[in-house]
């Protein structure tokens, strides 16, 4: 076995993975004056929220809607980078029984009132949640909703909301997590699409990181975690095809806990922790369908959530807001379906065909669409590394190693904003560790 060369620089932090959480953590540590290296195994940044080029189209790989405000924009501003997104108006609508419903002003009452007499009672439960009255942790969203209505359309709407935000079915997602997100955390009120594809945002943030002295190495997979005396001292990785040993005072993983504990050297975490990370994470899957048509399928610029479908939960026409994503004369769409079940094994072929049939049923013009890609996100490359309500801790048994990303979200969080929030928390912990100060609670 080739002995790794020793890199001459010792970093304050090595960040494993250049996804939303990893890049956000790098930006924050650099803004605090620390020396940071981000090591990414892929040839691009962005992780599971990126883009690729197919036949002249800029095509989504995973998440597309970038939340505005709060932590996400703050993170970009720390390294002097604007958030290049365009906000659709209206941002979200529903398509139920072939009709588009805009609930921007009427809210839950308007959406549900036409389907169930219990709309007011359900709305009151959202108010209760805002006041801190939340259901018990084991109750699923479907079980919670069944206490107030049996209406199939209402259940379908809630199922597709769970699927669209959390990549889980309503009988898999805890009601407490659903209500925390929609009633307490503000529920995705402002978002936009990047006109250069989602990867454009991560390229911008990477440029800002580099301008502030940070390093981002692409095609540089980490092959081992190195520890001494119960602390991380660095990593082994491969750079330019050669093994390299890099020293660091702290390590932040954006790989997700399950992948992190598979690294050689992770036995330093202890057998109980390794077992817990392998067994208790609940990756959630989805199916992402990218296609284009010559004729527009519907009139709505933002995200459209469906009512009763097999497994199709929502769709967005990206070119309604960002026409430069597609060649002239094309309307480009991304549709999301969540299999049944989303947490656990499922029939990939059957669930994909169910989603395609939903598209045919909803939009007759889909039959002649140009298919760009169908990506089933599952296993080690899931839609969510752990479903909301089943997140793992950001801390580890090693005092200078932490996790960021969508497996360690705060309770009830979702989207790229949640990843940025984990980076804010972990960066504070890392800065305290680096300064020798008491670790913040």
Secondary structure, DSSP 8 states (H G I E B T S, - for coil): ----EEEEEEEEEEEE--SHHHHHHHHHHHHTT--EEEE-SSSSSSTTS-EEEETTEEEESS---EE-SHHHHHHHHHTT-----B--SSSEEEEETTEEE--TTTHHHHHHHTT-TTHHHHHHHHHHHHTT----TT-BHHHHHHTT---HHHHHHHHHHHHHHHSS-TTTSBHHHHHIIIIIS--S-SEEB-TT-HHHHHHHHHHHHHHTT-EEESS--EEEEEEETTEEEEEEEEETTEEEEEEEEEEEE-S-HHHHTTSBTGGGG-HHHHHHHHHH---B-EEEEEEEESS---S-SSEEEESS-SSEEEEEEGGGT-GGGS-TT-EEEEEEE--SSSSS---HHHHHHHHHHHHHHH-GGGGG-EEEEEEEE-GGG-SBSS-TTS---SB-SSTTEEE-STTS--TT--HHHHHHHHHHHHHHHHHHHHHT-----
